[in-house]
């Protein structure tokens, strides 16, 4: 282990390597945050600092595993011992070697099997150095990333899409499997990203997203800010005054104002999806794929205790979490029910009396590519073409089925926590092609609304907004 890590951290890294071995001992990548929470719960000897260390270490390992694998591949297949030697080669040679690597691990199973064979000690050492840049002035991986960015800026104009081989290199250098290259190229074209947008987006994937909060009651803003700053937390309010970035080491879940339900922890991009529903007091709203209820609470806040919010999901345990969050926030006009995505749920009489909901949100299951910053294991889950088609079919099916419950003149919002065009704009366009006689896009731009990174320091999410015709 690196002597600069110190004896205590050396012991921690040894144990971190054991944890990594346990994590990768599965057929395919598991949800890291859930697995780690369950695992650390059994480690009674760990204090809060230990838990944070191992959490940061394994999350960093998931971010850097692809880069570590690439270096291992160079050594085994091309006898290139380190990144410095790799960088001494011509650009053409680098592209060819990256292409050979990409072909060797182009499927999720191939990538995961290769990662499982890496020495755990090497994986956690790379992860530790990546998450503790103060240990050395600049790592070989950092030099590689910076050189790639400089080369792109030198060789490409601001509005030119990088060559696919260069984009693959950039992704692998940032710990992102090259199998995502074509999907990212689609996003660059669709959003008209300039080179700086691309560089910022990719670079942000190596940094955990900051903590965002959203007020449940705007009248409590001063009280919330006073509580947070008393714990040495820096609060930066966004335009509108309901959302804020919070920075500092104290856990906001321990703050009295959180326990009182005055604010909710919710990513900035996620807040914008909920805001696009435009929930108003007295309305009847359905959060069709509510999950743990983050957006349900935001929608309930918009109702201000008037009207009704129905939250549904196929997972009953998630609905219990949503119910607890709404109750903590003091919202008692929220009803939960299980929905399988096909059969029409049984709602209250008030929904049928007004011929459906005023607004329906379909926050569909997706690849979670927009949450790589806080769920880096998701970048390792590369769905094959059949699996991806099944996901896209499910997204459209959920949107079509939920749309039937929107009243004439009502609003329908489709959202994902993905940046992929085929999960977003193409689903919205497919929906309109099938329901053009019933729905129209609210605005010309509402079919391509991408929130968050690279414009904002948050996750990256999408929403499309439709309106049901009156007749």
Secondary structure, 3 states (H helix, E strand, C coil): CCHHHHHHHHHHHHHHHHHHHHHHCCCCCCCHHHHHHHHHHCCCCCCHHHHHHHHHHHHHHHHHHHHHHHHHHHHHHHCCCCHHHHHCCCHHHHHHHHHHHHHHCCCHHHHHHHHHCCCHHHHHHHHHHHHCHHHCCCCHHHHHHHHHHHHHHHHCCCCCCCCHHHHHHHHHHCCCCHHHHHHHHHHHHHHCCCHHHHHHHHHHCCCCCCEEEEECCHHHHHHHHHHHHCCCCEEEECCCCCEEEEECCCCHHHCHHHHCCCEEECCHHHHHHHHCCCCCCCCEEEECCCCCCHHHHHHHHHHCCCCEEEEEECCHHHHHHHHHHHHHCCCCCEEEEECCCCCCCCCCHHHHHCCCEEEEEEECCCCCHHHCCCCHHHHHCCCCHHHHHHHHHHHHHHHHHHHCCEEEEEEEEEEECCCCHHHCHHHHHHHHHHHCCCEEECCCCCCCEEEECCCCCCCEEEEEEEEECCC
